[in-house]
């Protein structure tokens, strides 16, 4: 019989939107190296430093009171 452990939880990071000419990118602060990384999409991503995390969309702007 073979036993396997549960996979380690994948951290989740909140993106900030970056709009460049022709592209919409997501900028996140890496939980591993604490540098800023840019991604072209949301979801599970691997950073240049090798960290794996889930890129979540930016929070909606709050309505002015």
C-alpha positions as a printed NumPy array, in Angstrom:
array([[  0.   ,   0.   ,   0.   ],
       [  1.297,   3.466,  -0.886],
       [  0.535,   6.586,   1.096],
       [  0.806,  10.117,  -0.177],
       [  0.542,  13.315,   1.782],
       [ -1.738,  16.174,   0.891],
       [ -0.212,  18.775,  -1.373],
       [  1.095,  21.882,   0.35 ],
       [ -1.347,  24.786,   0.124],
       [ -0.583,  27.218,  -2.686],
       [ -0.366,  30.815,  -1.459],
       [ -2.672,  33.399,  -2.967],
       [ -1.593,  36.926,  -3.891],
       [ -3.714,  39.918,  -4.888],
       [ -2.75 ,  41.538,  -8.197],
       [ -2.579,  45.173,  -9.144],
       [ -3.588,  46.033, -12.692],
       [ -0.972,  47.336, -15.108],
       [ -2.146,  48.55 , -18.497],
       [  0.53 ,  48.806, -21.171],
       [  0.169,  49.386, -24.886],
       [ -1.666,  46.313, -26.135],
       [ -1.515,  44.312, -22.894],
       [ -3.225,  44.062, -19.545],
       [ -0.882,  42.634, -16.945],
       [ -1.091,  41.68 , -13.288],
       [  1.634,  42.865, -10.91 ],
       [  2.093,  40.926,  -7.66 ],
       [  4.475,  40.956,  -4.701],
       [  6.066,  37.501,  -4.565],
       [  5.566,  35.646,  -1.261],
       [  8.963,  33.933,  -1.692],
       [ 11.43 ,  36.657,  -2.735],
       [  9.235,  39.727,  -2.006],
       [ 10.016,  41.28 ,  -5.4  ],
       [  7.381,  42.489,  -7.881],
       [  6.541,  40.096, -10.727],
       [  4.356,  40.737, -13.774],
       [  2.013,  38.148, -15.268],
       [ -0.225,  38.235, -18.332],
       [ -3.085,  36.409, -16.638],
       [ -4.684,  35.317, -13.402],
       [ -4.722,  31.868, -11.808],
       [ -1.87 ,  29.551, -10.829],
       [  1.442,  31.041, -11.945],
       [  5.157,  30.316, -11.505],
       [  7.373,  33.331, -10.883],
       [ 10.911,  33.856, -12.23 ],
       [ 12.292,  32.944,  -8.78 ],
       [ 10.452,  29.592,  -8.883],
       [  7.599,  30.344,  -6.474],
       [  4.144,  29.005,  -7.332],
       [  1.095,  31.005,  -6.276],
       [ -2.446,  31.894,  -7.295],
       [ -2.825,  35.374,  -8.787],
       [ -6.194,  36.846,  -7.778],
       [ -7.831,  39.863,  -9.43 ],
       [ -7.49 ,  43.33 ,  -7.919],
       [-10.142,  44.415,  -5.452],
       [-12.972,  46.508,  -6.805],
       [-12.614,  50.212,  -6.118],
       [-14.754,  51.429,  -3.254],
       [-17.582,  53.765,  -4.111],
       [-17.116,  57.361,  -2.962],
       [-19.312,  58.245,   0.003]])
